[in-house]
Amino acid sequence: MRHLSARVGSAALLLWAVVALAGGQVTARPDEKLGVQQSASETAASPAAGSARGLVVRTLIDRSLHSTPVRLLGISRGQVMYAEIDDPPGTLVRRVEVSSLLAIVAAPEDVKLKPGRSPLLVGEPNSPPPVRVVMTDGQVVIGRVVEDAAGRENNGAKEGSDLLLEVLALGAGPVTIKLDQIARVETIFDANLSQPRVAAGVARDLSAGKDDAVVLVNGDLIRGFVESVGAEVVVALKPDEPAARYPLARVERVLIANPVTTASGPCVWLSDGSVIGLSAGAAGVADFFAAGARLGGSLHVKPAEVIGVAFEAQSLVPLSACKAVEYHASSDRSWTRAPRVVQGDAPLGAADIEIPGPMTVEWALPTRAMRLAGTVRLARSTKRWGDCVLVLEDVAPGMPVKRLFNQRLTADAPSASFDVAISPGGRADHRLRLTLESGENGPILDRVVLVRPIVVIDAGQ
């Protein structure tokens, strides 16, 4: 329950995550790495499996962080069914146990925001616009507010405390979202689901405050305590004054200063930007893509709409979600820009990180971090003349520095993948140190991008 007098924290969203390796090489056949079973009664050309050539291509990531591109058939009763990329029609269906996998992801070039066509995105005259709701545990749902009192009562939604939403990805029937679960609500004014932009001055004001905040479409910023979000947004400005009411159609976004919560269990990322947490036993049901959701209801999507699956969200953390606690320019430069998290449509919340020039950066690693994996490449604008050396090190107070990775990047070798073990011990003060050193052509064109870097943690301790 949210109480005005007990509110602490700030409106922050940790896009928890899980992430994908980009550009990883397949080091062995799936039956060697993934413990594959083959079915003699079902083939990739059978009616149950469909044609292998018409299936979506996804990458399976196992617990050793080996990545294997496959043509995905489905997920059913604890097994992933697939065909190899080069399998002809009629090939036996291959299977791998879900328990041996961490994630399934789409390749970076296949990740594009594709809004679903739905009546929920078609505005009715004088009705509230659809909304995107970002929750404190990283879930993101897109839908339309249920206005009628009967609908609220039938779904147990409490007046003034719960948001009742018809959700695009969850089939028939609305779901109830408590205000305590919400980090941000954004109104959607076009069918492309584009994210609203906030003026720079308003963005600075938002980041500086610790209260709830409402940004109106005209740029006005209102601070207070958000009492409810629905067809109207109700905000208590002062404890002894009547609350202010703003029609949702006049609101650009609502930020609620709830504390961030930790994600766990299975979760899917969809091509419309939705992030849906599933029930604990989702991988064991007959059809994973129709499994029950933690918010209520069940998934209502096609496999092609799923760009990422995390089977254990608590085991994977994107490096972009870790805090960059220190950065400075290399010794031959007096100043540098900060590392930049590249926002986009990365599945599993794993954003790329741009390193703008020769510099040293240190990130605070999660407790019980075990491995780090990803890809580094020259920025596209520098691929012709870029020449630099990237070094990754594991550092902790009182411990010798451990070099994890050392790679020169040039026009002839513009990218490299890394998969390295982090020192054991479960220390809370471990840091990852990245050093980018300039090469023969000088520092001007030495910009690199870390593509979908992830940290695997031991969530069982």
C-alpha positions in Angstrom: 0.0 0.0 0.0 1.3 3.4 -0.9 1.1 6.1 1.8 2.1 9.7 1.4 3.9 9.9 4.7 5.9 6.8 4.1 7.2 7.5 0.7 10.9 7.1 0.1 13.1 6.5 -2.9 13.2 7.9 -6.4 11.5 7.1 -9.6 14.1 4.9 -11.2 13.8 2.1 -13.6 16.3 -0.7 -13.7 15.7 -2.5 -16.9 16.7 -5.8 -15.5 17.7 -8.0 -17.8 19.2 -10.5 -19.5 21.1 -10.4 -22.4 22.4 -11.7 -25.6 25.7 -12.4 -27.1 26.2 -10.6 -30.4 28.4 -12.0 -33.1 29.3 -15.1 -31.1 30.7 -18.1 -33.0 29.1 -21.5 -32.9 31.9 -23.6 -31.4 30.3 -27.0 -31.9 27.2 -28.8 -33.2 24.2 -28.3 -30.9 24.1 -32.1 -30.0 27.6 -31.7 -28.6 27.0 -28.4 -26.6 23.3 -28.5 -25.8 22.5 -32.2 -25.1 20.2 -32.4 -28.0 17.6 -35.2 -28.4 16.0 -36.0 -31.8 12.5 -37.2 -32.4 12.0 -40.0 -34.9 8.3 -39.4 -35.2 8.4 -35.6 -35.8 10.4 -33.8 -38.5 11.0 -30.2 -39.3 8.6 -30.6 -42.3 5.8 -32.3 -40.4 2.5 -30.5 -39.8 3.3 -30.1 -36.1 6.7 -28.6 -36.8 6.2 -26.7 -40.0 8.8 -26.0 -42.7 12.3 -25.4 -41.3 12.9 -22.7 -43.9 9.8 -20.7 -42.8 10.8 -20.6 -39.1 12.3 -17.6 -37.2 16.0 -17.6 -36.5 17.0 -17.3 -32.9 20.2 -17.9 -30.9 20.2 -20.4 -28.0 22.5 -19.4 -25.1 23.5 -22.2 -22.8 24.8 -22.1 -19.2 28.4 -22.0 -20.5 27.4 -19.0 -22.6 27.9 -20.8 -25.9 25.6 -19.4 -28.5 24.0 -21.5 -31.3 21.8 -19.9 -34.0 18.8 -22.2 -34.8 15.4 -22.1 -36.5 13.0 -22.1 -33.6 10.0 -24.4 -33.7 8.6 -23.9 -30.3 8.9 -24.4 -26.5 6.9 -27.1 -24.9 6.9 -29.2 -21.7 10.4 -28.1 -20.6 12.0 -28.5 -24.1 13.0 -26.2 -26.9 12.3 -27.6 -30.3 14.3 -26.4 -33.3 16.0 -27.2 -36.5 19.6 -26.3 -37.4 20.1 -23.4 -39.7 21.2 -25.7 -42.6 18.7 -28.6 -42.0 16.6 -29.4 -45.1 12.9 -30.0 -44.9 12.2 -33.5 -43.5 15.1 -33.3 -41.0 14.4 -34.7 -37.5 13.3 -32.2 -35.0 16.0 -31.4 -32.4 15.2 -30.8 -28.8 17.1 -29.4 -25.8 16.1 -29.2 -22.2 15.2 -25.7 -21.0 17.1 -26.3 -17.9 20.4 -26.3 -19.9 19.7 -22.8 -21.3 19.9 -19.3 -20.0 18.2 -17.4 -22.8 17.0 -17.3 -26.4 17.5 -14.1 -28.4 17.1 -12.6 -31.8 20.2 -11.4 -33.6 20.9 -7.6 -33.5 20.0 -7.1 -37.1 16.7 -8.9 -36.6 15.6 -6.6 -33.7 13.3 -3.9 -35.0 10.3 -2.3 -33.2 7.2 -3.7 -34.9 4.0 -2.3 -33.4 1.2 -4.9 -33.3 -2.0 -3.9 -35.0 -4.7 -3.9 -32.4 -7.9 -2.1 -31.6 -6.2 -1.1 -28.4 -4.1 1.3 -30.3 -7.0 2.9 -32.2 -8.3 5.8 -30.2 -12.0 6.3 -29.7 -13.5 9.8 -29.6 -13.1 11.4 -26.2 -11.4 8.2 -24.8 -8.1 8.1 -23.0 -5.1 7.3 -25.2 -3.3 3.9 -24.8 -0.4 3.8 -22.4 2.9 2.1 -21.9 3.4 1.0 -18.2 7.0 0.4 -17.0 7.0 -1.5 -13.7 9.5 -1.5 -10.9 10.7 -5.0 -11.8 11.3 -4.1 -15.4 8.1 -5.4 -16.9 6.6 -3.2 -19.7 3.0 -3.6 -20.8 1.1 -1.7 -23.5 -2.6 -1.3 -23.3 -5.7 0.8 -22.8 -7.2 1.9 -19.5 -10.5 0.3 -18.5 -12.8 3.2 -17.4 -16.1 1.6 -16.5 -16.8 0.9 -12.8 -18.3 -2.5 -13.5 -15.1 -3.6 -15.2 -13.0 -2.5 -12.3 -15.3 -4.2 -9.7 -15.2 -7.5 -11.7 -11.5 -7.5 -11.7 -11.0 -6.5 -8.0 -9.4 -3.2 -8.9 -9.6 -0.7 -6.0 -10.7 2.8 -6.8 -7.8 5.2 -6.3 -5.1 2.7 -6.0 -5.0 0.2 -8.9 -4.7 0.7 -12.7 -6.9 -1.6 -14.7 -5.5 -2.3 -18.2 -6.4 -4.2 -21.3 -2.9 -5.4 -22.3 -2.0 -5.9 -25.9 0.1 -9.1 -25.3 -2.1 -10.8 -22.8 -5.2 -11.8 -24.7 -8.8 -11.3 -23.6 -9.7 -9.6 -20.3 -8.0 -6.7 -18.4 -5.3 -7.1 -15.7 -4.9 -5.1 -12.5 -1.6 -3.3 -11.7 -1.1 -1.8 -8.3 0.3 1.7 -8.1 3.1 0.2 -5.9 4.3 -1.8 -8.9 4.6 1.1 -11.3 7.7 3.1 -12.1 6.4 5.1 -15.1 3.4 5.5 -17.3 3.7 7.0 -20.8 0.8 7.9 -23.0 1.0 6.7 -26.6 -0.2 9.2 -29.2 0.7 7.3 -32.4 0.5 3.7 -33.8 4.3 3.5 -34.0 4.6 3.3 -30.2 7.3 6.0 -30.3 8.6 7.0 -26.9 7.7 10.6 -25.9 10.6 13.0 -25.7 11.0 15.3 -22.7 12.5 18.7 -23.0 16.1 18.9 -21.6 15.1 21.3 -18.9 12.2 19.2 -17.7 14.4 16.0 -17.8 16.9 17.7 -15.5 14.2 18.7 -13.1 12.8 15.1 -13.1 16.2 13.6 -12.4 16.8 16.0 -9.5 13.5 15.3 -7.6 12.5 12.5 -5.3 8.7 13.0 -5.4 6.2 11.6 -7.9 5.9 13.7 -11.0 3.5 14.3 -13.9 4.6 15.9 -17.2 1.8 17.4 -19.2 1.8 17.5 -23.1 2.5 21.2 -22.9 5.7 20.6 -21.0 4.4 21.6 -17.5 5.9 19.6 -14.7 3.7 18.9 -11.6 5.2 17.4 -8.5 3.3 15.8 -5.6 1.9 12.4 -4.6 0.1 10.4 -7.4 -3.0 8.9 -5.9 -4.4 7.2 -9.0 -3.8 6.7 -12.7 -6.7 6.0 -15.0 -8.9 8.1 -17.3 -7.6 10.9 -15.0 -4.3 11.2 -13.2 -5.0 12.4 -9.6 -2.2 14.2 -7.8 -2.1 15.4 -4.2 0.0 18.6 -4.3 -0.2 19.4 -0.6 -1.5 17.2 2.3 -4.2 19.6 3.4 -5.4 20.7 -0.1 -7.8 19.0 -2.6 -6.0 16.8 -5.1 -5.5 18.0 -8.7 -7.0 16.0 -11.6 -5.6 15.9 -15.1 -7.3 14.0 -18.0 -5.0 11.3 -19.3 -5.2 12.8 -22.8 -3.3 15.9 -21.4 -0.6 13.9 -19.7 2.6 12.9 -21.4 4.1 10.7 -18.6 3.7 9.9 -15.0 6.7 9.0 -12.8 6.1 7.3 -9.5 8.9 7.2 -6.9 8.6 3.5 -6.0 11.7 1.6 -5.1 13.2 -0.7 -7.8 12.4 -4.4 -7.2 14.4 -7.5 -8.3 13.2 -9.6 -11.2 13.1 -13.4 -11.1 11.8 -16.3 -13.1 11.0 -16.5 -16.8 10.4 -13.4 -18.9 9.9 -12.6 -22.6 10.7 -9.5 -24.7 8.4 -8.8 -27.6 8.9 -6.9 -30.8 6.5 -4.1 -29.8 8.6 -3.3 -26.8 6.6 -5.2 -24.2 8.4 -7.1 -21.4 6.2 -9.8 -19.8 7.1 -11.8 -16.7 5.7 -15.3 -16.8 4.6 -17.7 -14.1 7.3 -19.9 -12.5 6.2 -23.1 -14.4 5.8 -21.5 -17.8 8.5 -23.6 -19.5 6.7 -26.8 -18.5 3.3 -26.0 -20.1 2.3 -27.4 -23.5 2.8 -24.0 -25.3 5.3 -21.6 -23.8 3.9 -18.8 -26.0 0.5 -19.1 -24.4 1.8 -19.5 -20.8 0.4 -17.7 -17.8 1.7 -14.2 -17.0 2.6 -13.0 -13.5 0.2 -10.0 -13.9 -2.7 -12.4 -14.7 -4.0 -13.7 -18.0 -1.7 -15.5 -20.5 0.5 -14.7 -23.4 -1.2 -14.2 -26.7 1.7 -13.9 -29.1 3.4 -15.7 -32.1 7.0 -17.0 -31.8 8.1 -14.4 -34.4 7.0 -11.6 -32.1 9.3 -12.9 -29.3 12.8 -11.4 -29.6 14.1 -12.5 -26.3 13.4 -15.1 -23.6 15.1 -15.2 -20.2 14.4 -18.5 -18.3 16.0 -17.2 -15.1 16.1 -13.4 -15.0 17.8 -13.4 -11.6 20.9 -15.0 -13.1 21.7 -12.4 -15.7 22.4 -8.7 -15.4 23.3 -6.4 -18.4 26.5 -4.4 -17.9 24.4 -1.4 -19.0 22.4 -1.8 -15.7 25.6 -1.7 -13.6 26.8 1.7 -12.3 29.9 3.3 -14.0 31.5 4.4 -10.8 34.6 6.1 -12.3 35.9 7.1 -15.7 38.7 9.4 -17.0 40.5 10.1 -20.3 43.7 8.4 -21.2 47.0 10.0 -20.2 47.4 11.8 -23.5 44.0 13.5 -23.4 42.7 16.1 -21.0 38.9 15.4 -21.3 36.5 12.7 -22.5 32.8 12.2 -22.7 31.2 9.6 -20.4 30.4 6.1 -21.7 27.0 6.2 -23.4 24.3 3.6 -23.0 22.7 3.2 -26.4 19.0 2.9 -25.9 17.2 0.8 -28.4 15.3 -2.4 -29.0 17.8 -4.9 -27.5 16.1 -8.0 -26.3 16.4 -8.9 -22.6 17.1 -5.3 -21.7 20.8 -5.6 -22.8 21.7 -2.2 -24.2 25.0 -1.5 -26.1 27.6 0.8 -24.5 29.6 3.2 -26.5 33.1 4.1 -25.4 33.7 7.5 -27.1 37.6 7.4 -27.1 40.7 6.3 -25.3 39.8 6.2 -21.6 39.5 4.1 -18.5 36.1 3.1 -17.1 35.2 1.1 -14.0 31.8 -0.5 -13.4 30.6 -1.9 -10.1 29.9 -5.6 -10.6 26.9 -7.4 -9.0 27.6 -9.5 -5.9 28.4 -13.1 -6.8 29.3 -12.2 -10.4 30.7 -15.3 -12.2 31.3 -14.5 -15.9 31.2 -11.6 -18.3 30.4 -12.1 -22.0 29.7 -9.9 -25.1 31.3 -8.5 -28.2 33.3 -5.4 -28.8 33.5 -3.7 -32.2 34.8 -0.5 -33.8 32.0 2.1 -34.1 30.7 2.2 -37.7 32.0 5.7 -38.3 35.5 4.6 -37.4 35.8 1.2 -39.0 38.1 2.4 -41.8 40.7 4.2 -39.7 40.1 3.0 -36.2 43.1 1.3 -34.5 43.0 0.7 -30.8 43.5 -1.9 -28.0 40.8 -2.8 -25.5 41.7 -4.3 -22.1 39.3 -5.7 -19.6 40.4 -6.3 -16.0 38.9 -7.6 -12.8 39.9 -5.4 -9.8 39.0 -5.4 -6.1 40.6 -3.7 -3.1 43.5 -5.8 -1.7 43.5 -8.2 -4.6 45.9 -8.4 -7.5 44.5 -7.1 -10.8 43.3 -9.9 -13.0 43.5 -9.3 -16.8 40.5 -10.8 -18.5 40.7 -9.8 -22.1 43.2 -8.0 -24.4 42.3 -7.3 -28.0 43.5 -5.0 -30.8 40.8 -3.7 -33.1 41.6 -2.5 -36.7 39.9 -2.2 -40.1 41.1 -5.8 -40.8 39.8 -7.1 -37.5 37.0 -4.7 -36.3 35.3 -6.9 -33.8 36.0 -9.7 -31.2 33.9 -11.6 -28.7 34.8 -12.2 -25.1 33.6 -14.8 -22.5 35.7 -14.6 -19.4 35.5 -15.8 -15.8 35.4 -13.3 -12.9 37.4 -14.0 -9.8 35.3 -16.2 -7.4 34.5 -15.2 -3.8 31.2 -13.3 -4.0 32.8 -10.0 -3.1 30.5 -7.0 -3.2 33.4 -4.6 -4.1 34.5 -6.2 -7.4 34.8 -3.8 -10.4 35.3 -4.3 -14.1 37.9 -2.0 -15.5 37.9 -1.2 -19.2 40.9 0.5 -20.7 40.8 1.7 -24.3 44.3 2.6 -25.6 44.9 4.5 -28.9 46.8 2.8 -31.7 49.0 3.9 -34.6 46.5 6.3 -36.1 46.0 8.4 -32.9 43.0 8.7 -30.7 40.5 10.7 -32.8 38.8 7.7 -34.5 39.2 5.2 -31.6 35.6 4.7 -30.6 34.2 1.3 -29.8 30.9 -0.3 -28.9 30.3 -3.0 -26.4 27.5 -5.1 -27.9 25.1 -6.6 -25.5 27.6 -7.2 -22.6 26.2 -9.4 -19.8 27.2 -10.4 -16.4 26.2 -13.9 -15.2 25.7 -14.2 -11.4 25.4 -17.1 -9.1 21.8 -16.6 -8.1 21.6 -19.8 -6.1 23.8 -18.6 -3.2 
